[in-house]
Amino acid sequence: MLELLFGEDQIAKLTSFEYDAKIHGTYILYHLDSDLCRLNRFREAIIYEPNEKYKALCFEWQYDFVKKFLGDRAKITVISFDKVDKEMSEYYKQYLIK
């Protein structure tokens, strides 16, 4: 999934906190899987490293919760479920279905 959203050089390696990519100095977490433990660790980074820039990606139905949970320190971007579904279908057709 990360490869569909980010370039290989943008995907996070082993780090001290949760994030999936770093683009133009902004730490990005995708919350499409609704993993609350990862979201909480990302919020801890926001609290303890306030001078950095943060962004979370989520589906429309997750937006209100994620926005309230992370507060104003992170930008929240909504990802279309239909777009993700289409991209995943294409990925499976290309790589997994033979």
GUKOL-104754 format. One record per atom (N, C-alpha, C): residue number from 1; residue in three letters; atom name; x, y, z. Coordinates in steps of 0.05 Angstrom, whole numbers. Layout:
REM GUKOL-104754
+-----+------+------+--------+--------+--------+
! seq ! type ! atom !     xx !     yy !     zz !
+-----+------+------+--------+--------+--------+
! NUM !  Ala !   CA !      X !      Y !      Z !
...
+-----+------+------+--------+--------+--------+
//
This chain:
REM GUKOL-104754
+-----+------+------+--------+--------+--------+
! seq ! type ! atom !     xx !     yy !     zz !
+-----+------+------+--------+--------+--------+
!   1 !  Met !    N !     16 !    -24 !      0 !
!   1 !  Met !   CA !      0 !      0 !      0 !
!   1 !  Met !    C !     17 !     25 !      0 !
!   2 !  Leu !    N !     39 !     25 !     16 !
!   2 !  Leu !   CA !     56 !     49 !     17 !
!   2 !  Leu !    C !     67 !     56 !    -11 !
!   3 !  Glu !    N !     74 !     35 !    -26 !
!   3 !  Glu !   CA !     85 !     40 !    -53 !
!   3 !  Glu !    C !     66 !     54 !    -71 !
!   4 !  Leu !    N !     40 !     50 !    -67 !
!   4 !  Leu !   CA !     20 !     63 !    -83 !
!   4 !  Leu !    C !     16 !     92 !    -76 !
!   5 !  Leu !    N !     23 !     99 !    -51 !
!   5 !  Leu !   CA !     19 !    127 !    -42 !
!   5 !  Leu !    C !     44 !    144 !    -44 !
!   6 !  Phe !    N !     68 !    131 !    -40 !
!   6 !  Phe !   CA !     93 !    147 !    -37 !
!   6 !  Phe !    C !    114 !    135 !    -55 !
!   7 !  Gly !    N !    134 !    151 !    -61 !
!   7 !  Gly !   CA !    157 !    141 !    -76 !
!   7 !  Gly !    C !    175 !    125 !    -57 !
!   8 !  Glu !    N !    191 !    107 !    -68 !
!   8 !  Glu !   CA !    208 !     90 !    -52 !
!   8 !  Glu !    C !    227 !    106 !    -34 !
!   9 !  Asp !    N !    237 !    128 !    -43 !
!   9 !  Asp !   CA !    256 !    144 !    -28 !
!   9 !  Asp !    C !    241 !    160 !     -6 !
!  10 !  Gln !    N !    215 !    160 !     -6 !
!  10 !  Gln !   CA !    199 !    175 !     14 !
!  10 !  Gln !    C !    189 !    158 !     36 !
!  11 !  Ile !    N !    189 !    132 !     33 !
!  11 !  Ile !   CA !    179 !    113 !     53 !
!  11 !  Ile !    C !    197 !    112 !     77 !
!  12 !  Ala !    N !    186 !    113 !    100 !
!  12 !  Ala !   CA !    201 !    113 !    125 !
!  12 !  Ala !    C !    216 !     86 !    129 !
!  13 !  Lys !    N !    240 !     89 !    139 !
!  13 !  Lys !   CA !    255 !     66 !    148 !
!  13 !  Lys !    C !    251 !     62 !    178 !
!  14 !  Leu !    N !    268 !     48 !    192 !
!  14 !  Leu !   CA !    265 !     45 !    221 !
!  14 !  Leu !    C !    268 !     72 !    234 !
!  15 !  Thr !    N !    249 !     80 !    251 !
!  15 !  Thr !   CA !    250 !    106 !    263 !
!  15 !  Thr !    C !    243 !    105 !    292 !
!  16 !  Ser !    N !    246 !    128 !    305 !
!  16 !  Ser !   CA !    240 !    129 !    334 !
!  16 !  Ser !    C !    210 !    134 !    339 !
!  17 !  Phe !    N !    194 !    140 !    319 !
!  17 !  Phe !   CA !    166 !    143 !    322 !
!  17 !  Phe !    C !    152 !    134 !    296 !
!  18 !  Glu !    N !    125 !    132 !    298 !
!  18 !  Glu !   CA !    110 !    122 !    275 !
!  18 !  Glu !    C !    105 !    143 !    254 !
!  19 !  Tyr !    N !    113 !    136 !    230 !
!  19 !  Tyr !   CA !    105 !    151 !    206 !
!  19 !  Tyr !    C !    111 !    133 !    182 !
!  20 !  Asp !    N !     98 !    139 !    159 !
!  20 !  Asp !   CA !    101 !    123 !    136 !
!  20 !  Asp !    C !    118 !    135 !    114 !
!  21 !  Ala !    N !    119 !    161 !    113 !
!  21 !  Ala !   CA !    135 !    175 !     93 !
!  21 !  Ala !    C !    143 !    203 !    104 !
!  22 !  Lys !    N !    164 !    214 !     91 !
!  22 !  Lys !   CA !    171 !    241 !     97 !
!  22 !  Lys !    C !    175 !    255 !     70 !
!  23 !  Ile !    N !    158 !    275 !     65 !
!  23 !  Ile !   CA !    159 !    289 !     40 !
!  23 !  Ile !    C !    162 !    319 !     45 !
!  24 !  His !    N !    182 !    331 !     34 !
!  24 !  His !   CA !    187 !    360 !     37 !
!  24 !  His !    C !    187 !    368 !     67 !
!  25 !  Gly !    N !    199 !    351 !     83 !
!  25 !  Gly !   CA !    202 !    358 !    112 !
!  25 !  Gly !    C !    177 !    352 !    128 !
!  26 !  Thr !    N !    157 !    340 !    117 !
!  26 !  Thr !   CA !    132 !    334 !    131 !
!  26 !  Thr !    C !    130 !    304 !    136 !
!  27 !  Tyr !    N !    126 !    297 !    162 !
!  27 !  Tyr !   CA !    122 !    269 !    169 !
!  27 !  Tyr !    C !     93 !    261 !    163 !
!  28 !  Ile !    N !     90 !    239 !    149 !
!  28 !  Ile !   CA !     63 !    231 !    140 !
!  28 !  Ile !    C !     57 !    203 !    151 !
!  29 !  Leu !    N !     33 !    200 !    163 !
!  29 !  Leu !   CA !     22 !    175 !    172 !
!  29 !  Leu !    C !     -3 !    169 !    156 !
!  30 !  Tyr !    N !     -5 !    144 !    145 !
!  30 !  Tyr !   CA !    -30 !    137 !    133 !
!  30 !  Tyr !    C !    -46 !    121 !    154 !
!  31 !  His !    N !    -70 !    130 !    158 !
!  31 !  His !   CA !    -87 !    117 !    178 !
!  31 !  His !    C !   -110 !    101 !    165 !
!  32 !  Leu !    N !   -105 !     93 !    140 !
!  32 !  Leu !   CA !   -126 !     79 !    126 !
!  32 !  Leu !    C !   -134 !     52 !    138 !
!  33 !  Asp !    N !   -115 !     41 !    154 !
!  33 !  Asp !   CA !   -120 !     15 !    167 !
!  33 !  Asp !    C !   -132 !     18 !    194 !
!  34 !  Ser !    N !   -137 !     43 !    203 !
!  34 !  Ser !   CA !   -149 !     49 !    230 !
!  34 !  Ser !    C !   -134 !     38 !    253 !
!  35 !  Asp !    N !   -107 !     36 !    251 !
!  35 !  Asp !   CA !    -91 !     25 !    272 !
!  35 !  Asp !    C !    -87 !     47 !    294 !
!  36 !  Leu !    N !   -102 !     45 !    315 !
!  36 !  Leu !   CA !   -102 !     65 !    336 !
!  36 !  Leu !    C !    -76 !     67 !    351 !
!  37 !  Cys !    N !    -62 !     44 !    354 !
!  37 !  Cys !   CA !    -36 !     45 !    367 !
!  37 !  Cys !    C !    -16 !     62 !    352 !
!  38 !  Arg !    N !    -15 !     59 !    326 !
!  38 !  Arg !   CA !      3 !     75 !    309 !
!  38 !  Arg !    C !     -5 !    104 !    310 !
!  39 !  Leu !    N !    -31 !    109 !    309 !
!  39 !  Leu !   CA !    -41 !    137 !    310 !
!  39 !  Leu !    C !    -33 !    150 !    336 !
!  40 !  Asn !    N !    -35 !    135 !    358 !
!  40 !  Asn !   CA !    -27 !    146 !    384 !
!  40 !  Asn !    C !      3 !    152 !    385 !
!  41 !  Arg !    N !     20 !    134 !    374 !
!  41 !  Arg !   CA !     49 !    140 !    373 !
!  41 !  Arg !    C !     55 !    164 !    356 !
!  42 !  Phe !    N !     41 !    167 !    334 !
!  42 !  Phe !   CA !     44 !    191 !    317 !
!  42 !  Phe !    C !     37 !    216 !    333 !
!  43 !  Arg !    N !     15 !    215 !    348 !
!  43 !  Arg !   CA !      7 !    238 !    364 !
!  43 !  Arg !    C !     28 !    244 !    385 !
!  44 !  Glu !    N !     40 !    224 !    397 !
!  44 !  Glu !   CA !     62 !    229 !    416 !
!  44 !  Glu !    C !     85 !    244 !    403 !
!  45 !  Ala !    N !     91 !    238 !    379 !
!  45 !  Ala !   CA !    112 !    252 !    365 !
!  45 !  Ala !    C !    104 !    282 !    361 !
!  46 !  Ile !    N !     79 !    286 !    354 !
!  46 !  Ile !   CA !     69 !    313 !    351 !
!  46 !  Ile !    C !     71 !    329 !    377 !
!  47 !  Ile !    N !     66 !    316 !    399 !
!  47 !  Ile !   CA !     67 !    329 !    425 !
!  47 !  Ile !    C !     96 !    335 !    433 !
!  48 !  Tyr !    N !    114 !    315 !    430 !
!  48 !  Tyr !   CA !    141 !    318 !    439 !
!  48 !  Tyr !    C !    161 !    330 !    419 !
!  49 !  Glu !    N !    153 !    332 !    394 !
!  49 !  Glu !   CA !    170 !    345 !    374 !
!  49 !  Glu !    C !    153 !    365 !    359 !
!  50 !  Pro !    N !    144 !    387 !    373 !
!  50 !  Pro !   CA !    125 !    406 !    361 !
!  50 !  Pro !    C !    136 !    423 !    339 !
!  51 !  Asn !    N !    162 !    423 !    335 !
!  51 !  Asn !   CA !    174 !    440 !    314 !
!  51 !  Asn !    C !    174 !    427 !    286 !
!  52 !  Glu !    N !    165 !    403 !    285 !
!  52 !  Glu !   CA !    164 !    388 !    259 !
!  52 !  Glu !    C !    137 !    392 !    246 !
!  53 !  Lys !    N !    134 !    385 !    221 !
!  53 !  Lys !   CA !    109 !    386 !    207 !
!  53 !  Lys !    C !     98 !    358 !    204 !
!  54 !  Tyr !    N !     71 !    355 !    207 !
!  54 !  Tyr !   CA !     58 !    329 !    207 !
!  54 !  Tyr !    C !     33 !    329 !    190 !
!  55 !  Lys !    N !     28 !    305 !    179 !
!  55 !  Lys !   CA !      4 !    302 !    162 !
!  55 !  Lys !    C !     -6 !    273 !    165 !
!  56 !  Ala !    N !    -32 !    270 !    167 !
!  56 !  Ala !   CA !    -44 !    243 !    168 !
!  56 !  Ala !    C !    -63 !    240 !    145 !
!  57 !  Leu !    N !    -63 !    216 !    133 !
!  57 !  Leu !   CA !    -81 !    209 !    112 !
!  57 !  Leu !    C !   -103 !    191 !    123 !
!  58 !  Cys !    N !   -128 !    196 !    116 !
!  58 !  Cys !   CA !   -149 !    179 !    125 !
!  58 !  Cys !    C !   -172 !    179 !    106 !
!  59 !  Phe !    N !   -191 !    160 !    110 !
!  59 !  Phe !   CA !   -215 !    160 !     94 !
!  59 !  Phe !    C !   -235 !    180 !    105 !
!  60 !  Glu !    N !   -254 !    187 !     89 !
!  60 !  Glu !   CA !   -274 !    208 !     97 !
!  60 !  Glu !    C !   -287 !    202 !    124 !
!  61 !  Trp !    N !   -295 !    176 !    128 !
!  61 !  Trp !   CA !   -309 !    169 !    152 !
!  61 !  Trp !    C !   -291 !    169 !    177 !
!  62 !  Gln !    N !   -265 !    171 !    174 !
!  62 !  Gln !   CA !   -246 !    173 !    196 !
!  62 !  Gln !    C !   -239 !    201 !    203 !
!  63 !  Tyr !    N !   -245 !    220 !    185 !
!  63 !  Tyr !   CA !   -235 !    247 !    188 !
!  63 !  Tyr !    C !   -241 !    261 !    215 !
!  64 !  Asp !    N !   -266 !    261 !    224 !
!  64 !  Asp !   CA !   -273 !    275 !    248 !
!  64 !  Asp !    C !   -257 !    264 !    272 !
!  65 !  Phe !    N !   -255 !    238 !    274 !
!  65 !  Phe !   CA !   -240 !    226 !    296 !
!  65 !  Phe !    C !   -211 !    233 !    295 !
!  66 !  Val !    N !   -198 !    230 !    272 !
!  66 !  Val !   CA !   -170 !    235 !    269 !
!  66 !  Val !    C !   -164 !    264 !    274 !
!  67 !  Lys !    N !   -180 !    282 !    264 !
!  67 !  Lys !   CA !   -176 !    311 !    268 !
!  67 !  Lys !    C !   -178 !    318 !    298 !
!  68 !  Lys !    N !   -197 !    307 !    311 !
!  68 !  Lys !   CA !   -200 !    312 !    340 !
!  68 !  Lys !    C !   -177 !    300 !    356 !
!  69 !  Phe !    N !   -169 !    276 !    348 !
!  69 !  Phe !   CA !   -148 !    262 !    363 !
!  69 !  Phe !    C !   -121 !    275 !    360 !
!  70 !  Leu !    N !   -115 !    285 !    335 !
!  70 !  Leu !   CA !    -88 !    297 !    331 !
!  70 !  Leu !    C !    -88 !    327 !    335 !
!  71 !  Gly !    N !   -111 !    340 !    335 !
!  71 !  Gly !   CA !   -112 !    368 !    340 !
!  71 !  Gly !    C !   -102 !    385 !    316 !
!  72 !  Asp !    N !    -95 !    409 !    321 !
!  72 !  Asp !   CA !    -88 !    428 !    300 !
!  72 !  Asp !    C !    -59 !    426 !    291 !
!  73 !  Arg !    N !    -43 !    410 !    304 !
!  73 !  Arg !   CA !    -14 !    408 !    297 !
!  73 !  Arg !    C !     -9 !    391 !    272 !
!  74 !  Ala !    N !    -29 !    375 !    264 !
!  74 !  Ala !   CA !    -26 !    359 !    240 !
!  74 !  Ala !    C !    -47 !    366 !    219 !
!  75 !  Lys !    N !    -38 !    366 !    194 !
!  75 !  Lys !   CA !    -57 !    370 !    172 !
!  75 !  Lys !    C !    -69 !    343 !    167 !
!  76 !  Ile !    N !    -95 !    342 !    162 !
!  76 !  Ile !   CA !   -109 !    317 !    156 !
!  76 !  Ile !    C !   -118 !    318 !    127 !
!  77 !  Thr !    N !   -111 !    297 !    112 !
!  77 !  Thr !   CA !   -119 !    296 !     84 !
!  77 !  Thr !    C !   -136 !    271 !     80 !
!  78 !  Val !    N !   -159 !    275 !     67 !
!  78 !  Val !   CA !   -178 !    253 !     62 !
!  78 !  Val !    C !   -170 !    240 !     35 !
!  79 !  Ile !    N !   -169 !    213 !     36 !
!  79 !  Ile !   CA !   -163 !    197 !     12 !
!  79 !  Ile !    C !   -189 !    183 !      4 !
!  80 !  Ser !    N !   -195 !    184 !    -22 !
!  80 !  Ser !   CA !   -219 !    171 !    -32 !
!  80 !  Ser !    C !   -217 !    140 !    -30 !
!  81 !  Phe !    N !   -237 !    128 !    -18 !
!  81 !  Phe !   CA !   -237 !     99 !    -16 !
!  81 !  Phe !    C !   -239 !     87 !    -44 !
!  82 !  Asp !    N !   -254 !     99 !    -61 !
!  82 !  Asp !   CA !   -257 !     88 !    -89 !
!  82 !  Asp !    C !   -230 !     89 !   -103 !
!  83 !  Lys !    N !   -214 !    110 !    -99 !
!  83 !  Lys !   CA !   -188 !    111 !   -112 !
!  83 !  Lys !    C !   -170 !     89 !   -101 !
!  84 !  Val !    N !   -169 !     86 !    -75 !
!  84 !  Val !   CA !   -152 !     65 !    -63 !
!  84 !  Val !    C !   -161 !     38 !    -72 !
!  85 !  Asp !    N !   -187 !     33 !    -73 !
!  85 !  Asp !   CA !   -198 !      7 !    -83 !
!  85 !  Asp !    C !   -189 !      2 !   -111 !
!  86 !  Lys !    N !   -191 !     22 !   -128 !
!  86 !  Lys !   CA !   -183 !     19 !   -156 !
!  86 !  Lys !    C !   -153 !     13 !   -158 !
!  87 !  Glu !    N !   -137 !     29 !   -144 !
!  87 !  Glu !   CA !   -108 !     25 !   -145 !
!  87 !  Glu !    C !   -100 !     -3 !   -135 !
!  88 !  Met !    N !   -112 !    -12 !   -113 !
!  88 !  Met !   CA !   -106 !    -38 !   -102 !
!  88 !  Met !    C !   -115 !    -60 !   -122 !
!  89 !  Ser !    N !   -137 !    -56 !   -135 !
!  89 !  Ser !   CA !   -146 !    -76 !   -154 !
!  89 !  Ser !    C !   -126 !    -78 !   -177 !
!  90 !  Glu !    N !   -117 !    -55 !   -187 !
!  90 !  Glu !   CA !    -97 !    -55 !   -208 !
!  90 !  Glu !    C !    -71 !    -69 !   -199 !
!  91 !  Tyr !    N !    -63 !    -63 !   -174 !
!  91 !  Tyr !   CA !    -39 !    -76 !   -163 !
!  91 !  Tyr !    C !    -42 !   -106 !   -163 !
!  92 !  Tyr !    N !    -64 !   -116 !   -153 !
!  92 !  Tyr !   CA !    -68 !   -144 !   -151 !
!  92 !  Tyr !    C !    -69 !   -157 !   -179 !
!  93 !  Lys !    N !    -82 !   -144 !   -198 !
!  93 !  Lys !   CA !    -83 !   -155 !   -225 !
!  93 !  Lys !    C !    -55 !   -157 !   -237 !
!  94 !  Gln !    N !    -39 !   -137 !   -232 !
!  94 !  Gln !   CA !    -12 !   -135 !   -244 !
!  94 !  Gln !    C !      8 !   -154 !   -231 !
!  95 !  Tyr !    N !      7 !   -157 !   -204 !
!  95 !  Tyr !   CA !     28 !   -171 !   -190 !
!  95 !  Tyr !    C !     20 !   -198 !   -178 !
!  96 !  Leu !    N !     -5 !   -200 !   -171 !
!  96 !  Leu !   CA !    -12 !   -224 !   -155 !
!  96 !  Leu !    C !    -30 !   -244 !   -170 !
!  97 !  Ile !    N !    -45 !   -235 !   -189 !
!  97 !  Ile !   CA !    -62 !   -253 !   -204 !
!  97 !  Ile !    C !    -48 !   -260 !   -230 !
!  98 !  Lys !    N !    -43 !   -286 !   -233 !
!  98 !  Lys !   CA !    -28 !   -295 !   -257 !
!  98 !  Lys !    C !    -45 !   -317 !   -271 !
+-----+------+------+--------+--------+--------+
//
